[in-house]
Amino acid sequence: LGDLPAARGPLEQALVLAPGDEKIRQDLLNLLKTLKDVPAAEAVALAGLAACPDSTAFRYEAGLIAARHGRTDEAIGHFRDVWARAPGQTAAPCE
């Protein structure tokens, strides 16, 4: 797979250059989750939702974050938004 920690810097730099690029942000989020840097992954996910408010992926991640922190009502709201925006989506990624 290569040196995953070394990929972090270039992805962060790419995001600075293209802050609205959902794919770069998602790649960085996935890398941070793989590296188990939960605080950084949460920050990227929440910033992703702010930068890409129509993104079901970041809305789903925000729901997972809220659930991890015991904010059940907030989590349910995010998940309902995901299902309302993408009713044909029958499965969501699992952590």
For each residue, the residues with C-beta under 8 A, 3 or more apart:
1: 4
2: 6 7
3: 6 7
4: 1 7 8 31 34 35
5: 8 35
6: 2 3 9 10
7: 2 3 4 10 11 31
8: 4 5 11 12 28 31 32 35
9: 6 12 13
10: 6 7 13 14
11: 7 8 14 15 24 27 28 31
12: 8 9 15 16 28
13: 9 10 16 17
14: 10 11 17 18 21 24
15: 11 12 18 19 21 24 25 28
16: 12 13 19
17: 13 14
18: 14 15 21 24
19: 15 16 51
20: 51 52
21: 14 15 18 24 25
22: 25 26 48 51 52 55 57 58
23: 26 27
24: 11 14 15 18 21 27 28
25: 15 21 22 28 29 44 47 48 51 52 58
26: 22 23 29 30 48 57 58
27: 11 23 24 30 31
28: 8 11 12 15 24 25 31 32 44
29: 25 26 32 33 41 44 45 48 61
30: 26 27 33 34
31: 4 7 8 11 27 28 34 35
32: 8 28 29 35 37 40 41 44
33: 29 30 36 37 38 41 95
34: 4 30 31
35: 4 5 8 31 32
36: 33
37: 32 33 40 41
38: 33 41 42
39: 42 43
40: 32 37 43 44
41: 29 32 33 37 38 44 45
42: 38 39 45 46 65
43: 39 40 46 47
44: 25 28 29 32 40 41 47 48
45: 29 41 42 48 49 58 61 62 65
46: 42 43 49 50 58 62 65
47: 25 43 44 50 51
48: 22 25 26 29 44 45 51 52 55 57 58 61
49: 45 46 52 53 55 58 59 61 62
50: 46 47 53
51: 19 20 22 25 47 48
52: 20 22 25 48 49 55 58
53: 49 50
54: 85
55: 22 48 49 52 58 59
56: 59 60 82 85 86 89
57: 22 26 48 60 61 93
58: 22 25 26 45 46 48 49 52 55 61 62
59: 49 55 56 62 63 78 81 82 85
60: 56 57 63 64 78 79 82 92 93
61: 29 45 48 49 57 58 64 65
62: 45 46 49 58 59 65 66 78
63: 59 60 66 67 74 75 76 77 78 79 82
64: 60 61 67 68 75 95
65: 42 45 46 61 62 68 69
66: 62 63 69 71 72 74 75 78
67: 63 64 70 71 72 75
68: 64 65
69: 65 66
70: 67
71: 66 67 74 75
72: 66 67 75 76
73: 76 77
74: 63 66 71 77 78
75: 63 64 66 67 71 72 78 79
76: 63 72 73 79 80
77: 63 73 74 80 81
78: 59 60 62 63 66 74 75 81 82
79: 60 63 75 76 82 83
80: 76 77 83 84
81: 59 77 78 84 85
82: 56 59 60 63 78 79 85 86 89 92
83: 79 80 86 87 89
84: 80 81 87
85: 54 56 59 81 82
86: 56 82 83 89
87: 83 84
88:
89: 56 82 83 86 92
90:
91:
92: 60 82 89
93: 57 60
94:
95: 33 64
